[in-house]
Amino acid sequence: MKEKNDFYQVSLKIILKNKKNEVLLLGSLPTGSFAGYYDLPGGRIDTDEFTTPFSGVIKREVNEEIGNVKFTLNPKPVGVGRHLLPAAHSATGSEIHILYLFFEAKYLKGEIKISPEHTGFKWVDLSKEKLSKLFKSGTLEGMKMYFSSKIQN
C-alpha cells in the first residue's frame, strides 16, 4: 500500500550574527510550542508569496518580528529542521508540520524592536552554549546542522 505524502508549511529562519559573532535569540512565549526555549527571527511563507524570493519573505518576517533592521543575507540555506506545531497551538485547531530553512545573516544596524510574538531578545555566543538548552525541535535540528557544517569547513 502506498503511503500518503505529507504536507508541510515552510518557515524561513535567519541566524543573525553581530560583529562579535553572537546570534540574536528571541524569547519564546510561555504559552507557545517553544515555551522555555528560544526562537530565531523568521516565519512562514504567506499564500501570496509563492513567487516572492526567499530574501523578500525573510525581509518581511524580520521587519515584523524585530523591526526595520539592516542586514546582509547569505541566500544559500545553511540548515534544515522539522517542527510539529501541536493542534493546541495552531490557529487551525489541527497539528501542522513545519519545515524550517535556515539562512545566515549579518546584522549591520538598526534598533531591535520585538513584536508581541516574542518576549524579548539577547545576543549569545553559541560556541559557549549547549544548543539543547536553548533550542528544541526543528530549531535545534537546524542549528546542529549549521554548526556541524561550520566545524567541517
C-alpha positions in Angstrom: 0.0 0.0 0.0 1.4 3.4 -1.0 1.9 5.9 1.9 0.4 9.3 1.6 2.7 12.3 1.1 3.0 14.6 4.0 2.2 18.3 3.7 4.5 20.9 5.3 4.3 24.6 5.8 7.7 26.3 5.1 9.3 28.7 7.6 12.4 30.7 6.8 14.6 31.5 9.8 17.8 33.5 10.0 20.8 33.0 12.1 21.5 36.8 12.6 25.1 37.4 13.8 26.6 40.6 15.0 30.2 41.8 14.8 31.1 39.8 17.9 29.8 36.6 16.2 26.9 36.5 18.6 23.5 35.2 17.4 20.2 37.0 18.1 17.9 34.9 20.1 14.2 35.7 20.6 12.4 34.8 23.8 9.5 32.4 23.2 6.0 33.0 24.6 5.2 30.9 27.7 2.1 29.7 26.0 3.7 28.7 22.7 5.1 25.5 21.4 8.7 26.7 22.2 7.9 27.8 25.8 11.1 27.7 27.8 13.3 27.9 24.7 14.5 30.5 22.2 13.4 31.2 18.7 15.2 32.8 15.7 13.8 35.7 13.5 11.7 34.5 10.6 8.5 32.7 9.8 6.2 31.0 7.4 5.7 32.0 3.8 2.3 33.6 3.2 -0.1 32.3 0.5 0.5 35.4 -1.7 4.3 35.0 -1.6 4.7 31.9 -3.8 6.7 33.9 -6.4 8.4 36.1 -3.8 12.2 35.4 -3.5 13.1 33.9 -0.1 15.1 37.1 0.6 11.8 39.1 0.3 9.9 36.7 2.6 12.8 36.9 5.1 12.9 40.7 5.0 9.1 40.9 5.7 9.3 38.4 8.6 12.4 40.1 10.1 10.6 43.5 9.9 7.5 42.1 11.6 9.4 40.4 14.4 12.4 42.6 15.2 11.8 45.9 13.4 13.4 47.6 10.5 17.0 46.4 11.0 19.6 46.3 8.2 21.3 43.0 7.5 23.0 41.1 4.7 21.8 37.7 3.8 23.6 34.6 2.6 21.0 33.4 0.0 22.1 29.7 0.4 20.3 27.8 3.2 22.7 26.6 6.0 20.4 24.2 7.8 17.1 22.4 7.8 14.8 21.3 10.5 11.2 20.0 11.1 8.8 21.1 13.8 5.4 19.7 14.8 3.1 22.5 15.8 0.5 20.8 18.1 -3.2 21.3 17.5 -3.4 23.2 20.8 -1.0 25.9 19.5 -2.4 26.0 15.9 -4.9 28.6 14.7 -6.5 25.8 12.6 -7.1 23.5 15.5 -5.1 20.8 13.7 -1.4 19.9 14.1 0.8 21.5 11.5 4.1 20.1 10.2 6.6 22.9 9.5 9.8 22.6 7.5 12.4 25.2 8.6 15.1 26.5 6.2 17.9 28.4 8.0 19.9 31.2 6.4 22.9 33.0 7.8 22.7 36.8 8.0 25.0 39.6 9.3 23.4 42.3 11.4 24.5 45.8 10.2 22.5 48.3 12.1 19.1 49.3 13.5 17.2 49.2 16.7 15.7 45.8 17.6 12.0 46.2 18.4 10.4 42.9 19.4 6.9 42.1 18.3 4.3 40.6 20.6 5.2 37.2 19.1 8.2 37.0 21.4 9.1 38.1 25.0 12.5 39.7 24.4 15.9 39.2 22.9 19.5 38.7 23.6 22.8 38.2 21.7 24.5 35.0 22.6 27.9 33.4 21.7 26.6 30.0 20.8 30.0 28.5 20.7 30.0 28.8 24.5 26.5 27.3 25.0 24.8 23.9 24.8 22.4 24.2 21.9 19.9 21.7 23.5 19.5 24.1 26.5 18.5 27.0 24.2 16.5 25.3 21.3 14.2 22.4 20.7 12.6 20.5 17.9 13.3 21.8 14.4 15.2 24.8 15.6 17.6 22.6 17.5 17.9 20.3 14.4 18.7 23.2 12.1 21.2 24.8 14.5 23.0 21.5 15.0 23.3 21.1 11.2 24.5 24.7 10.9 27.2 24.3 13.5 28.3 20.8 12.3 28.9 22.3 8.8 30.9 25.2 10.4 33.2 22.7 12.1 33.8 20.7 8.9 34.7 23.8 6.8 
